[in-house]
Amino acid sequence: MLETVLKRDRDMGTPESLSTETVTLTIDGQTVTVPAGTSIMRAAAETGIQIPKLCASDNLEAFGSCRLCLVEIEGRRGHPASCTTPVEDGMVVRTETGKLHELRRNVMELYISDHPLDCLTCPANGDCELQDMAGVVGLRNVRYGFDGANHLDDAADASNPYFTYDPSKCIVCSRCVRACDDVQGTYALTVQARGFDSRIVAGQDDGFLESDCVSCGACVQACPTSALTENTVIEQGQADHAVITTCAYCGVGCGFKAEMKGDRVIRMTPWKDGKANRGHSCVKGRFAWGYATHADRLTKPMIRAKITDPWREVSWDEAIGHAASELRRIQARYGVDSVGGITSSRCTNEETYLVQKLVRAAMGNNNVDTCGRVCHSPTGYGLKATIGESAGTQTFDSVMHVDVAVVLGANPSAAHPVFASRLKRRLRQGARLIVIDPRRIELVDAPHVKADYHLPVRPGTNVAVLNAMAHVIVTEDLVNHEFVRARCEDRAFDEWMQFIRRPEHAPEATESITGVPAADLRGAARLYATGGNAAIYYGLGVTEHSQGSTAIMCIANLAMVTGNIGREGVGINPLRGQNNVQGSCDMGSFPHEFPGYRHVSDDAVRAEFERAWGVPLQSEPGLRLPNMFDAAHGGSFKGLYCQGEDIAQSDPNTRHVVAALQAMECVIVQDMFLNETAKYAHVFLPGSSFLEKDGTFTNAERRISRVRQVMAPKAGLADWEVTCALSNAMGYPMHYAHPGEILDEIARLTPTFAGVSFGRIAALGGSVQWPCNDEAPEGTPIMHVDEFVRGKGRFMITQYVPTEERSTRRFPLLMTTGRILSQYNAGVQTRRTANNAWHSEDVLEIHPHDAEDRGIVEGDRVAIESRAGETVLRATVTDRIQPGVVYTTFHFPECGSNVLTTDNTDWATDCPEYKVTAVQVRKVTAPSAWQRDWAAHDRRQDELLEARQPQAAPAGA
């Protein structure tokens, strides 16, 4: 465990200079050589000399306002600020003289003259830079200010549920404002007024909660006093130690310091050395971790015979024994293929690996799947076919070298906010932006960021748009012929060229299909092909379509035809939704693949696993998730082990999924809460939060990062121990001393992980990107550098085939779905935090024209009906969405967004077509029939949980 005595990360004062030229100077008698453009402050810090500062920080551009960092430079008059003064060859600098000491002490005296002298009762006592600097400059008394005007009685703003702003303790250093601007890119804070009247305000001085603040925590992190302080620190005091771990929300995979007092988390602060986040965070990772200790947590195993029975709390041994005997009974009656398992994208690589191993080795079949099926399975199929590997090609750092960014079917500001902040920083530096999305997402027109092109594609027509872009590139001879000749298959390229040149792919021909103006599409294609380093970042708005796999191939075709792959600032970048969806796929969670994406029919590969696991393995692929549901309806699939996924809420066509669960004889759910799936379960095995886990997550850039246990599992067993116990009870032995041994086994059996271990990850600074093996012992930040994994890149024919789900007279609108910043996925975690202050229900976005036609105004309850079902949501009228399209999220089970989504799927992978559902919308005043049924079932399951029988006391107790 990487546990440290709590201390601030070392701050060098100003950002690092990337210049290749060097400058040599003398600071306090020491000769220093640093890159040109380095500030005197940072050069001094490089030698171990810490110049006093308050307004400076090495993640912010120098500001020079606090006047504490003054220095003397030989041959110059005055006392310049060291943070804003760059080094020069031969410069001689003194950082400590009598005059400098006097100046700094006088400056500090002015600060303290308008600051509360309540250090002993201040929540920042011992963790306050102002306090530290007062000591450094030797301030011992304050001569003035107490009888005159001051800000000591300014009222605090406690509107934000996670932190408090106390202006009486603010020194107006502007670090919070600059963090909001430069790091986060929201521009929610400003300095109001000037001189003595200046103060920091959020928005139009309407409080943090009502402002544009997104609660990323950058301002709190930047504050050198207690003006901005986490409420947990105010309430519980400061932490005494910290553990480095990895966030368990989105696929960015941010590194965090879990700051602890004993076994209690006080706060989560972004780890400055986190390679994915570089010291930044979002509202979820920074603040929404309270679910881990929420009163709804279930920490006792439970069983019941029928879902209409009350639960009975039992021991771990009884629960595991009962689950194993039920699975064996079902297989004895219905056959070996009558049971299966679902792995979790919220669990670690090690936990996921064990679940698929349990299915294959203990259950004896390949009926295993994961949430990757319903989100990014087309990424795996499409990229494997074209470039040879089922993963993104770059690092997140690579975005800082992008000249043209294409954001396609993704809303990074909501779903991947830390990455979005870095993208916005690069855009402010001059990079260009193309957004392809049915909605006008935040990036289209954000503060100081504006897309060059927004292509408002009609849902379901991504392939037509991407083919049209390729048509422009080919017909206008914007092809990178040198790259294609050297790196791609000639025959496939020639066939593709003949296909893509067809007039049917011209922007003018596709305009009526896609809704994208031909002129805009041509301009976007030219910009992508000629604008320099061009990178494509895409999300579920690409994959969750009937042509999801085809669209991924289109993306690969575009990258190859322009040569935008294999170096910094380019590439194909899938933005993975959950924290370990990449890892769950890597670990062999699909029914046709072993870990490392190797097919189960490959005799040599299968023999390797049979030797390692000691049992014969099936050579035929098992059931995909939708196949499991269909087989349950048909009576041949009767038992399911579901670890850490809520398929009853997150999968499409909710009625179909629920009916499948009801048709099974034994549903085993392992989770922290009685989620929607657990309400149909017969065995409940309590799961662990990420704070109780030890292992690794793999993020969207293939970065394998350590997850470290900061508190003991509340249920007594870690998730990996539960899976081992279940396997042992089923007759297949699994014995590991700790998760590091599981990772060692993964490494032995997975070529891309061959060099990965807990020790290697620690030695490389906390993370490593696969492939990591003998050829790449320190990992592979950028893939396909000299050649593609498959050898030559393969262009694929990508014929546009309209989805069967089309608007009709009965269902004239197209519904698409997505995420929102404050909530996460099925909402099981975030709904149990204060994030509900921003978003407490799913709403339906509808264009003003469509709303007016239906007599709908802002806030009305509206029924949304599809051919699969009907639900009722509150309407919000907005021109963010185009006419003919409506949009909603899927975070709240009572809202039932997936009651509407149909059973249409991607042609290659069975990924559901969440993004295109034909609907009708009408104004109503009552919930839908489904919502009434859901509420009744929810109440009944809560009652059965409340009526649960406690575990019997052991004999003699």
Solvent accessible surface area in square Angstrom, and as a share of the most:
residue,aa,sasa,rsa
1,M,139,0.62
2,L,75,0.38
3,E,92,0.41
4,T,51,0.30
5,V,124,0.71
6,L,47,0.23
7,K,155,0.66
8,R,112,0.41
9,D,52,0.27
10,R,137,0.50
11,D,35,0.18
12,M,22,0.10
13,G,0,0.00
14,T,5,0.03
15,P,44,0.28
16,E,112,0.50
17,S,20,0.13
18,L,156,0.78
19,S,45,0.29
20,T,134,0.78
21,E,125,0.56
22,T,86,0.50
23,V,18,0.10
24,T,53,0.31
25,L,2,0.01
26,T,38,0.22
27,I,0,0.00
28,D,59,0.31
29,G,69,0.66
30,Q,85,0.38
31,T,103,0.60
32,V,8,0.05
33,T,82,0.48
34,V,7,0.04
35,P,46,0.29
36,A,25,0.19
37,G,57,0.54
38,T,4,0.03
39,S,9,0.06
40,I,0,0.00
41,M,5,0.02
42,R,30,0.11
43,A,0,0.00
44,A,0,0.00
45,A,3,0.02
46,E,93,0.42
47,T,41,0.24
48,G,52,0.50
49,I,31,0.16
50,Q,103,0.46
51,I,9,0.05
52,P,6,0.04
53,K,26,0.11
54,L,0,0.00
55,C,0,0.00
56,A,1,0.01
57,S,10,0.07
58,D,20,0.10
59,N,73,0.37
60,L,2,0.01
61,E,116,0.52
62,A,38,0.30
63,F,98,0.41
64,G,13,0.13
65,S,47,0.31
66,C,2,0.01
67,R,100,0.36
68,L,0,0.00
69,C,2,0.01
70,L,13,0.06
71,V,0,0.00
72,E,32,0.14
73,I,8,0.04
74,E,105,0.47
75,G,85,0.82
76,R,103,0.38
77,R,238,0.87
78,G,48,0.46
79,H,53,0.24
80,P,33,0.21
81,A,5,0.04
82,S,0,0.00
83,C,3,0.02
84,T,69,0.40
85,T,15,0.09
86,P,71,0.45
87,V,9,0.05
88,E,86,0.39
89,D,105,0.54
90,G,60,0.58
91,M,13,0.06
92,V,47,0.27
93,V,0,0.00
94,R,93,0.34
95,T,3,0.02
96,E,108,0.49
97,T,36,0.21
98,G,61,0.59
99,K,99,0.42
100,L,0,0.00
101,H,66,0.30
102,E,81,0.36
103,L,45,0.22
104,R,4,0.01
105,R,91,0.33
106,N,52,0.27
107,V,28,0.16
108,M,0,0.00
109,E,6,0.03
110,L,104,0.52
111,Y,42,0.16
112,I,17,0.09
113,S,14,0.09
114,D,38,0.19
115,H,19,0.09
116,P,23,0.14
117,L,117,0.58
118,D,52,0.27
119,C,59,0.35
120,L,164,0.81
121,T,116,0.67
122,C,19,0.12
123,P,37,0.23
124,A,10,0.08
125,N,57,0.29
126,G,63,0.61
127,D,48,0.25
128,C,12,0.07
129,E,26,0.12
130,L,4,0.02
131,Q,52,0.23
132,D,52,0.27
133,M,31,0.14
134,A,21,0.16
135,G,45,0.44
136,V,84,0.48
137,V,3,0.02
138,G,16,0.15
139,L,23,0.11
140,R,185,0.67
141,N,98,0.50
142,V,31,0.18
143,R,160,0.59
144,Y,92,0.35
145,G,29,0.28
146,F,96,0.40
147,D,152,0.79
148,G,48,0.46
149,A,82,0.64
150,N,52,0.26
151,H,39,0.17
152,L,60,0.30
153,D,136,0.71
154,D,46,0.24
155,A,87,0.67
156,A,60,0.46
157,D,31,0.16
158,A,72,0.56
159,S,47,0.30
160,N,2,0.01
161,P,44,0.28
162,Y,27,0.10
163,F,1,0.01
164,T,23,0.13
165,Y,11,0.04
166,D,31,0.16
167,P,8,0.05
168,S,7,0.04
169,K,19,0.08
170,C,28,0.17
171,I,20,0.10
172,V,43,0.25
173,C,10,0.06
174,S,8,0.05
175,R,9,0.03
176,C,10,0.06
177,V,17,0.10
178,R,20,0.07
179,A,1,0.01
180,C,12,0.07
181,D,26,0.14
182,D,43,0.22
183,V,12,0.07
184,Q,12,0.05
185,G,0,0.00
186,T,15,0.09
187,Y,63,0.24
188,A,6,0.05
189,L,9,0.05
190,T,62,0.36
191,V,41,0.24
192,Q,72,0.32
193,A,50,0.39
194,R,183,0.67
195,G,61,0.59
196,F,107,0.45
197,D,95,0.49
198,S,20,0.13
199,R,67,0.24
200,I,2,0.01
201,V,7,0.04
202,A,4,0.03
203,G,23,0.22
204,Q,164,0.73
205,D,70,0.36
206,D,72,0.37
207,G,19,0.18
208,F,5,0.02
209,L,53,0.26
210,E,129,0.58
211,S,18,0.11
212,D,104,0.54
213,C,20,0.12
214,V,45,0.26
215,S,2,0.01
216,C,12,0.07
217,G,2,0.02
218,A,11,0.09
219,C,9,0.05
220,V,10,0.06
221,Q,79,0.35
222,A,10,0.08
223,C,22,0.13
224,P,5,0.03
225,T,9,0.05
226,S,7,0.05
227,A,3,0.02
228,L,8,0.04
229,T,9,0.05
230,E,5,0.02
231,N,28,0.14
232,T,35,0.20
233,V,7,0.04
234,I,80,0.41
235,E,128,0.57
236,Q,60,0.27
237,G,28,0.27
238,Q,53,0.24
239,A,13,0.10
240,D,80,0.41
241,H,35,0.16
242,A,0,0.00
243,V,2,0.01
244,I,12,0.06
245,T,2,0.01
246,T,4,0.02
247,C,12,0.07
248,A,6,0.04
249,Y,7,0.03
250,C,15,0.09
251,G,0,0.00
252,V,1,0.00
253,G,8,0.08
254,C,9,0.05
255,G,9,0.08
256,F,1,0.01
257,K,18,0.08
258,A,0,0.00
259,E,9,0.04
260,M,0,0.00
261,K,65,0.28
262,G,51,0.49
263,D,106,0.55
264,R,113,0.41
265,V,7,0.04
266,I,1,0.00
267,R,46,0.17
268,M,1,0.01
269,T,6,0.03
270,P,4,0.03
271,W,38,0.13
272,K,64,0.27
273,D,82,0.43
274,G,3,0.03
275,K,59,0.25
276,A,3,0.02
277,N,2,0.01
278,R,110,0.40
279,G,18,0.17
280,H,9,0.04
281,S,2,0.01
282,C,13,0.08
283,V,4,0.02
284,K,5,0.02
285,G,6,0.06
286,R,1,0.00
287,F,15,0.06
288,A,0,0.00
289,W,35,0.12
290,G,32,0.31
291,Y,2,0.01
292,A,1,0.01
293,T,83,0.48
294,H,63,0.28
295,A,103,0.80
296,D,66,0.34
297,R,21,0.08
298,L,15,0.08
299,T,43,0.25
300,K,98,0.42
301,P,4,0.02
302,M,1,0.01
303,I,9,0.05
304,R,12,0.04
305,A,81,0.63
306,K,119,0.50
307,I,31,0.16
308,T,89,0.52
309,D,35,0.18
310,P,54,0.34
311,W,0,0.00
312,R,92,0.34
313,E,22,0.10
314,V,2,0.01
315,S,38,0.25
316,W,42,0.15
317,D,123,0.63
318,E,72,0.32
319,A,0,0.00
320,I,11,0.06
321,G,32,0.30
322,H,53,0.24
323,A,0,0.00
324,A,1,0.01
325,S,48,0.31
326,E,33,0.15
327,L,0,0.00
328,R,107,0.39
329,R,96,0.35
330,I,0,0.00
331,Q,29,0.13
332,A,94,0.73
333,R,172,0.63
334,Y,70,0.27
335,G,31,0.30
336,V,68,0.39
337,D,71,0.37
338,S,0,0.00
339,V,0,0.00
340,G,0,0.00
341,G,0,0.00
342,I,0,0.00
343,T,0,0.00
344,S,0,0.00
345,S,0,0.00
346,R,33,0.12
347,C,6,0.04
348,T,0,0.00
349,N,0,0.00
350,E,1,0.00
351,E,2,0.01
352,T,0,0.00
353,Y,0,0.00
354,L,0,0.00
355,V,0,0.00
356,Q,0,0.00
357,K,12,0.05
358,L,0,0.00
359,V,0,0.00
360,R,3,0.01
361,A,12,0.09
362,A,20,0.15
363,M,3,0.01
364,G,26,0.25
365,N,1,0.01
366,N,1,0.00
367,N,3,0.01
368,V,0,0.00
369,D,0,0.00
370,T,0,0.00
371,C,10,0.06
372,G,0,0.00
373,R,4,0.01
374,V,13,0.08
375,C,12,0.07
376,H,2,0.01
377,S,7,0.05
378,P,0,0.00
379,T,0,0.00
380,G,17,0.16
381,Y,93,0.36
382,G,0,0.00
383,L,0,0.00
384,K,80,0.34
385,A,26,0.20
386,T,0,0.00
387,I,0,0.00
388,G,8,0.08
389,E,13,0.06
390,S,3,0.02
391,A,0,0.00
392,G,2,0.02
393,T,0,0.00
394,Q,5,0.02
395,T,16,0.10
396,F,12,0.05
397,D,37,0.19
398,S,1,0.01
399,V,0,0.00
400,M,42,0.19
401,H,90,0.40
402,V,0,0.00
403,D,46,0.24
404,V,0,0.00
405,A,0,0.00
406,V,3,0.01
407,V,0,0.00
408,L,1,0.00
409,G,10,0.10
410,A,11,0.08
411,N,33,0.17
412,P,0,0.00
413,S,20,0.13
414,A,11,0.08
415,A,15,0.11
416,H,8,0.03
417,P,9,0.05
418,V,3,0.02
419,F,1,0.01
420,A,1,0.01
421,S,2,0.01
422,R,32,0.12
423,L,0,0.00
424,K,5,0.02
425,R,78,0.29
426,R,45,0.16
427,L,18,0.09
428,R,65,0.24
429,Q,105,0.46
430,G,55,0.53
431,A,12,0.09
432,R,107,0.39
433,L,1,0.01
434,I,0,0.00
435,V,0,0.00
436,I,0,0.00
437,D,14,0.07
438,P,22,0.14
439,R,23,0.08
440,R,93,0.34
441,I,5,0.03
442,E,68,0.31
443,L,0,0.00
444,V,13,0.08
445,D,91,0.47
446,A,9,0.07
447,P,58,0.36
448,H,132,0.59
449,V,6,0.03
450,K,145,0.61
451,A,13,0.10
452,D,57,0.30
453,Y,58,0.22
454,H,44,0.20
455,L,0,0.00
456,P,36,0.22
457,V,4,0.02
458,R,90,0.33
459,P,8,0.05
460,G,14,0.13
461,T,9,0.05
462,N,13,0.06
463,V,4,0.02
464,A,3,0.02
465,V,0,0.00
466,L,3,0.01
467,N,3,0.01
468,A,0,0.00
469,M,2,0.01
470,A,3,0.03
471,H,12,0.05
472,V,0,0.00
473,I,0,0.00
474,V,3,0.02
475,T,60,0.35
476,E,60,0.27
477,D,95,0.49
478,L,45,0.22
479,V,13,0.08
480,N,58,0.30
481,H,72,0.32
482,E,131,0.59
483,F,26,0.11
484,V,5,0.03
485,R,161,0.59
486,A,65,0.50
487,R,27,0.10
488,C,1,0.01
489,E,55,0.24
490,D,96,0.50
491,R,189,0.69
492,A,13,0.10
493,F,22,0.09
494,D,75,0.39
495,E,83,0.37
496,W,1,0.00
497,M,26,0.12
498,Q,132,0.59
499,F,6,0.02
500,I,0,0.00
501,R,117,0.43
502,R,106,0.39
503,P,111,0.70
504,E,85,0.38
505,H,7,0.03
506,A,15,0.12
507,P,1,0.00
508,E,99,0.44
509,A,47,0.36
510,T,5,0.03
511,E,70,0.31
512,S,94,0.61
513,I,65,0.33
514,T,0,0.00
515,G,29,0.27
516,V,1,0.00
517,P,54,0.34
518,A,10,0.08
519,A,80,0.62
520,D,53,0.27
521,L,1,0.00
522,R,50,0.18
523,G,10,0.10
524,A,0,0.00
525,A,0,0.00
526,R,102,0.37
527,L,17,0.08
528,Y,2,0.01
529,A,20,0.16
530,T,87,0.51
531,G,29,0.28
532,G,41,0.39
533,N,36,0.19
534,A,0,0.00
535,A,0,0.00
536,I,2,0.01
537,Y,6,0.02
538,Y,0,0.00
539,G,4,0.03
540,L,21,0.10
541,G,18,0.17
542,V,0,0.00
543,T,0,0.00
544,E,8,0.04
545,H,13,0.06
546,S,24,0.15
547,Q,21,0.09
548,G,0,0.00
549,S,0,0.00
550,T,8,0.04
551,A,1,0.01
552,I,0,0.00
553,M,8,0.03
554,C,3,0.02
555,I,0,0.00
556,A,0,0.00
557,N,2,0.01
558,L,1,0.01
559,A,0,0.00
560,M,0,0.00
561,V,0,0.00
562,T,10,0.06
563,G,1,0.01
564,N,4,0.02
565,I,3,0.02
566,G,6,0.06
567,R,104,0.38
568,E,73,0.33
569,G,0,0.00
570,V,0,0.00
571,G,1,0.01
572,I,0,0.00
573,N,14,0.07
574,P,2,0.01
575,L,2,0.01
576,R,4,0.01
577,G,4,0.04
578,Q,10,0.04
579,N,2,0.01
580,N,0,0.00
581,V,1,0.00
582,Q,0,0.00
583,G,0,0.00
584,S,0,0.00
585,C,6,0.03
586,D,2,0.01
587,M,0,0.00
588,G,1,0.01
589,S,0,0.00
590,F,13,0.05
591,P,2,0.01
592,H,50,0.22
593,E,22,0.10
594,F,0,0.00
595,P,0,0.00
596,G,15,0.14
597,Y,19,0.07
598,R,41,0.15
599,H,77,0.34
600,V,0,0.00
601,S,59,0.38
602,D,61,0.32
603,D,98,0.51
604,A,76,0.59
605,V,18,0.10
606,R,36,0.13
607,A,34,0.26
608,E,51,0.23
609,F,0,0.00
610,E,49,0.22
611,R,181,0.66
612,A,58,0.45
613,W,11,0.04
614,G,63,0.60
615,V,36,0.20
616,P,117,0.74
617,L,15,0.07
618,Q,56,0.25
619,S,42,0.27
620,E,119,0.53
621,P,60,0.38
622,G,21,0.20
623,L,50,0.25
624,R,65,0.24
625,L,2,0.01
626,P,30,0.19
627,N,51,0.26
628,M,1,0.00
629,F,8,0.03
630,D,78,0.40
631,A,18,0.14
632,A,1,0.00
633,H,83,0.37
634,G,67,0.65
635,G,31,0.30
636,S,68,0.44
637,F,1,0.00
638,K,28,0.12
639,G,0,0.00
640,L,1,0.01
641,Y,0,0.00
642,C,0,0.00
643,Q,1,0.00
644,G,6,0.06
645,E,9,0.04
646,D,6,0.03
647,I,3,0.02
648,A,5,0.04
649,Q,16,0.07
650,S,21,0.13
651,D,4,0.02
652,P,18,0.11
653,N,26,0.13
654,T,10,0.06
655,R,111,0.40
656,H,58,0.26
657,V,1,0.01
658,V,26,0.15
659,A,38,0.29
660,A,0,0.00
661,L,1,0.01
662,Q,105,0.47
663,A,37,0.28
664,M,7,0.03
665,E,52,0.23
666,C,0,0.00
667,V,0,0.00
668,I,0,0.00
669,V,0,0.00
670,Q,2,0.01
671,D,5,0.03
672,M,9,0.04
673,F,0,0.00
674,L,17,0.09
675,N,8,0.04
676,E,18,0.08
677,T,0,0.00
678,A,0,0.00
679,K,11,0.04
680,Y,22,0.08
681,A,0,0.00
682,H,17,0.08
683,V,0,0.00
684,F,0,0.00
685,L,0,0.00
686,P,0,0.00
687,G,3,0.03
688,S,9,0.06
689,S,1,0.01
690,F,11,0.05
691,L,2,0.01
692,E,0,0.00
693,K,8,0.03
694,D,38,0.20
695,G,0,0.00
696,T,0,0.00
697,F,3,0.01
698,T,0,0.00
699,N,5,0.02
700,A,4,0.03
701,E,5,0.02
702,R,0,0.00
703,R,22,0.08
704,I,0,0.00
705,S,14,0.09
706,R,23,0.08
707,V,0,0.00
708,R,15,0.05
709,Q,49,0.22
710,V,14,0.08
711,M,15,0.07
712,A,73,0.57
713,P,24,0.15
714,K,88,0.37
715,A,12,0.10
716,G,55,0.53
717,L,45,0.23
718,A,6,0.05
719,D,4,0.02
720,W,24,0.09
721,E,59,0.27
722,V,0,0.00
723,T,0,0.00
724,C,10,0.06
725,A,31,0.24
726,L,0,0.00
727,S,0,0.00
728,N,56,0.29
729,A,36,0.28
730,M,18,0.08
731,G,63,0.61
732,Y,20,0.08
733,P,84,0.53
734,M,5,0.02
735,H,144,0.64
736,Y,35,0.13
737,A,78,0.61
738,H,90,0.40
739,P,6,0.04
740,G,5,0.05
741,E,64,0.29
742,I,0,0.00
743,L,0,0.00
744,D,57,0.30
745,E,18,0.08
746,I,0,0.00
747,A,13,0.10
748,R,168,0.61
749,L,8,0.04
750,T,1,0.01
751,P,72,0.45
752,T,26,0.15
753,F,1,0.00
754,A,54,0.42
755,G,16,0.16
756,V,2,0.01
757,S,33,0.21
758,F,38,0.16
759,G,52,0.50
760,R,83,0.30
761,I,0,0.00
762,A,63,0.49
763,A,85,0.66
764,L,47,0.24
765,G,36,0.34
766,G,11,0.10
767,S,10,0.06
768,V,4,0.02
769,Q,8,0.04
770,W,2,0.01
771,P,23,0.14
772,C,0,0.00
773,N,27,0.14
774,D,134,0.70
775,E,152,0.68
776,A,22,0.17
777,P,68,0.43
778,E,129,0.58
779,G,12,0.11
780,T,28,0.16
781,P,69,0.44
782,I,25,0.13
783,M,5,0.02
784,H,8,0.04
785,V,79,0.45
786,D,119,0.62
787,E,115,0.51
788,F,2,0.01
789,V,78,0.45
790,R,86,0.31
791,G,29,0.28
792,K,93,0.40
793,G,0,0.00
794,R,100,0.37
795,F,5,0.02
796,M,36,0.16
797,I,87,0.44
798,T,0,0.00
799,Q,75,0.33
800,Y,35,0.13
801,V,86,0.49
802,P,59,0.37
803,T,12,0.07
804,E,153,0.68
805,E,6,0.03
806,R,138,0.50
807,S,55,0.35
808,T,73,0.43
809,R,234,0.85
810,R,156,0.57
811,F,16,0.07
812,P,48,0.30
813,L,5,0.03
814,L,16,0.08
815,M,0,0.00
816,T,10,0.06
817,T,11,0.06
818,G,13,0.12
819,R,35,0.13
820,I,60,0.30
821,L,34,0.17
822,S,7,0.04
823,Q,2,0.01
824,Y,6,0.02
825,N,19,0.10
826,A,8,0.06
827,G,0,0.00
828,V,9,0.05
829,Q,6,0.03
830,T,0,0.00
831,R,50,0.18
832,R,49,0.18
833,T,21,0.12
834,A,39,0.30
835,N,0,0.00
836,N,52,0.27
837,A,58,0.45
838,W,79,0.28
839,H,17,0.08
840,S,73,0.47
841,E,42,0.19
842,D,0,0.00
843,V,40,0.23
844,L,0,0.00
845,E,11,0.05
846,I,0,0.00
847,H,21,0.09
848,P,50,0.32
849,H,110,0.49
850,D,15,0.08
851,A,2,0.01
852,E,136,0.61
853,D,116,0.60
854,R,58,0.21
855,G,47,0.46
856,I,6,0.03
857,V,93,0.54
858,E,109,0.49
859,G,28,0.27
860,D,23,0.12
861,R,87,0.32
862,V,0,0.00
863,A,1,0.00
864,I,0,0.00
865,E,44,0.20
866,S,5,0.03
867,R,135,0.49
868,A,23,0.18
869,G,14,0.14
870,E,42,0.19
871,T,0,0.00
872,V,10,0.06
873,L,0,0.00
874,R,85,0.31
875,A,2,0.01
876,T,27,0.16
877,V,44,0.25
878,T,18,0.11
879,D,81,0.42
880,R,94,0.34
881,I,1,0.00
882,Q,34,0.15
883,P,73,0.46
884,G,26,0.25
885,V,4,0.02
886,V,0,0.00
887,Y,18,0.07
888,T,1,0.00
889,T,6,0.04
890,F,32,0.13
891,H,0,0.00
892,F,10,0.04
893,P,11,0.07
894,E,69,0.31
895,C,9,0.05
896,G,8,0.08
897,S,4,0.03
898,N,9,0.04
899,V,1,0.01
900,L,0,0.00
901,T,0,0.00
902,T,2,0.01
903,D,89,0.46
904,N,22,0.11
905,T,42,0.24
906,D,1,0.01
907,W,146,0.51
908,A,13,0.10
909,T,7,0.04
910,D,33,0.17
911,C,0,0.00
912,P,2,0.01
913,E,2,0.01
914,Y,15,0.06
915,K,11,0.05
916,V,0,0.00
917,T,0,0.00
918,A,5,0.04
919,V,0,0.00
920,Q,52,0.23
921,V,2,0.01
922,R,104,0.38
923,K,106,0.45
924,V,32,0.18
925,T,135,0.78
926,A,53,0.41
927,P,73,0.46
928,S,5,0.03
929,A,56,0.43
930,W,25,0.09
931,Q,22,0.10
932,R,128,0.47
933,D,89,0.46
934,W,44,0.16
935,A,30,0.23
936,A,48,0.37
937,H,42,0.19
938,D,28,0.14
939,R,142,0.52
940,R,118,0.43
941,Q,4,0.02
942,D,66,0.34
943,E,91,0.41
944,L,3,0.02
945,L,24,0.12
946,E,140,0.63
947,A,59,0.46
948,R,73,0.27
949,Q,96,0.43
950,P,105,0.66
951,Q,80,0.36
952,A,86,0.67
953,A,80,0.62
954,P,103,0.65
955,A,110,0.86
956,G,90,0.86
957,A,107,0.83
